[in-house]
Amino acid sequence: MEKDQWIQTVLNSTNGMSAAMPSDDLLAKIQLKIKQREKVAPTTVWWIAASIAVLVTLNVALLQKAKTRDNSTSSYLEHTLNQSNQLY
């Protein structure tokens, strides 16, 4: 009962609040800065996308190469253990 009352008190604590409104001068300055925001050239975006694609491709290729190397190392170890049947 007390918990429900506390929840209702917290939920109702924002009743009657209004959004803060900036002064007209400040609002005009903010809107001007938003309009003056520099845009990125499309060629820059393409260069970044191409760089990311190259890096991802290199990472995948290196991971596959490392995986095959690990498989060959583990198969060598298995073969050696099977021949001698000893762990040390």
C-alpha positions in Angstrom: 0.0 0.0 0.0 2.7 2.4 1.0 4.8 1.4 -2.0 1.9 2.1 -4.4 1.4 5.5 -2.8 5.1 6.4 -3.2 4.9 5.3 -6.9 1.9 7.5 -7.5 3.6 10.4 -5.7 6.7 10.1 -7.9 4.6 9.8 -11.1 2.5 12.8 -10.2 5.5 14.9 -9.2 5.9 16.2 -12.8 2.3 17.4 -13.1 2.1 21.1 -13.7 5.7 21.4 -15.1 6.2 23.2 -18.4 9.0 23.1 -20.9 11.7 25.8 -20.5 11.5 28.4 -23.2 14.7 30.2 -24.2 14.8 33.9 -24.9 14.1 35.0 -28.5 17.7 36.1 -28.9 19.1 32.8 -27.7 16.7 30.8 -29.8 17.7 32.8 -32.9 21.4 32.2 -32.2 20.8 28.5 -31.8 18.8 28.2 -35.0 21.5 30.2 -36.9 24.2 27.8 -35.7 22.2 24.9 -36.8 21.7 26.3 -40.3 25.4 27.2 -40.6 26.5 23.7 -39.7 29.1 22.5 -42.3 28.1 19.5 -44.4 30.5 16.7 -45.3 31.3 16.3 -49.0 29.9 13.1 -50.6 33.4 12.2 -51.8 34.6 12.2 -48.2 31.8 9.9 -47.2 32.7 7.5 -50.1 36.4 7.5 -49.1 35.5 6.6 -45.5 33.1 3.9 -46.7 35.7 2.4 -49.0 38.4 2.5 -46.2 36.0 0.7 -43.8 35.3 -2.0 -46.5 39.0 -2.5 -47.1 39.7 -2.9 -43.4 36.9 -5.3 -42.9 38.0 -7.4 -45.9 41.6 -7.5 -44.6 40.4 -8.5 -41.1 38.3 -11.4 -42.5 41.1 -12.6 -44.7 43.6 -12.6 -41.9 41.1 -14.3 -39.5 40.6 -17.1 -42.1 44.3 -17.5 -42.6 44.9 -17.7 -38.9 42.1 -20.2 -38.5 43.7 -22.5 -41.1 47.0 -22.2 -39.4 45.5 -23.1 -36.0 43.8 -26.1 -37.6 47.1 -27.4 -39.0 48.9 -26.8 -35.7 46.2 -28.7 -33.8 46.1 -31.5 -36.3 49.9 -31.9 -36.0 49.6 -32.1 -32.2 46.8 -34.7 -32.5 48.9 -36.7 -34.9 51.9 -36.6 -32.6 49.9 -37.6 -29.5 48.2 -40.4 -31.4 51.5 -41.8 -32.5 53.2 -41.8 -29.2 50.1 -42.1 -27.0 51.8 -40.0 -24.4 50.9 -36.5 -23.1 54.4 -35.6 -22.0 
